[in-house]
Amino acid sequence: MLAGARLIAWPAAIVGALVGTYSHVLLNSVMHADMRPFAPISEANTALRLISVGGLHVLGVVSGVFGALLLGVSHRRRRLG
């Protein structure tokens, strides 16, 4: 293990895996016509073209910047407090 590295708690790992998996499926469903997010229950892709692909990319960039800012604020608070 790297110096200073910490283990991730099992609940955090499980929640992260589930959120990552299903958000990935949902985001791919918006831009790919061949996605079937509710298979085998339904063949419908109700998320297709919910927003434009360009809008989806902008949403991803904005979310990434927001997440980076939150991490920066969290790191700064831990160092100061």
C-alpha positions as CSV (number, residue, x, y, z in Angstrom):
1,M,0.0,0.0,0.0
2,L,1.2,3.5,-0.7
3,A,2.3,5.7,2.2
4,G,-0.6,7.6,3.6
5,A,-3.2,5.6,1.6
6,R,-6.3,4.6,3.4
7,L,-8.6,1.7,2.7
8,I,-12.1,2.4,1.4
9,A,-15.0,1.2,3.6
10,W,-17.1,-1.6,2.1
11,P,-20.4,0.5,2.2
12,A,-18.6,3.3,0.4
13,A,-17.2,0.9,-2.2
14,I,-20.6,-0.8,-2.8
15,V,-22.5,2.5,-3.1
16,G,-19.8,3.9,-5.4
17,A,-19.9,0.8,-7.6
18,L,-23.7,0.9,-7.9
19,V,-23.9,4.7,-8.5
20,G,-21.1,4.4,-11.1
21,T,-22.7,1.5,-12.9
22,Y,-26.2,2.8,-13.1
23,S,-25.3,6.4,-13.9
24,H,-23.0,5.1,-16.7
25,V,-25.9,3.0,-18.2
26,L,-28.3,6.0,-17.9
27,L,-25.8,8.4,-19.5
28,N,-25.1,6.0,-22.3
29,S,-28.8,5.5,-22.8
30,V,-29.2,9.2,-23.6
31,M,-26.7,9.1,-26.5
32,H,-26.8,5.5,-27.9
33,A,-29.9,4.2,-29.7
34,D,-28.9,0.6,-29.2
35,M,-29.0,0.8,-25.4
36,R,-31.7,-1.1,-23.6
37,P,-31.4,0.1,-20.0
38,F,-34.4,-1.9,-18.8
39,A,-33.7,-5.2,-20.5
40,P,-35.0,-7.9,-20.2
41,I,-38.1,-6.2,-18.7
42,S,-38.5,-3.8,-21.6
43,E,-36.8,-3.1,-24.9
44,A,-37.6,0.6,-24.7
45,N,-35.0,3.3,-24.3
46,T,-37.0,6.2,-22.8
47,A,-33.8,8.2,-22.1
48,L,-32.7,8.4,-25.8
49,R,-32.2,12.0,-26.8
50,L,-33.5,13.3,-23.4
51,I,-30.9,16.0,-23.9
52,S,-28.6,16.6,-26.9
53,V,-25.2,14.9,-27.0
54,G,-23.6,18.3,-26.8
55,G,-25.7,19.1,-23.7
56,L,-24.7,15.8,-22.2
57,H,-21.0,16.6,-22.7
58,V,-21.4,20.1,-21.2
59,L,-23.2,18.4,-18.2
60,G,-20.3,16.1,-17.8
61,V,-17.7,18.9,-17.8
62,V,-19.7,21.1,-15.4
63,S,-20.2,18.1,-13.1
64,G,-16.5,17.4,-13.2
65,V,-15.5,21.0,-12.4
66,F,-18.1,21.1,-9.5
67,G,-16.8,17.8,-8.1
68,A,-13.2,19.1,-8.3
69,L,-14.2,22.3,-6.5
70,L,-15.9,20.2,-3.8
71,L,-12.8,18.0,-3.3
72,G,-10.7,21.1,-3.1
73,V,-12.9,22.7,-0.5
74,S,-13.0,19.5,1.5
75,H,-9.2,19.1,1.3
76,R,-8.6,22.7,2.4
77,R,-11.0,22.4,5.4
78,R,-9.2,19.2,6.6
79,R,-5.8,21.0,6.3
80,L,-7.0,24.1,8.2
81,G,-9.3,22.5,10.8
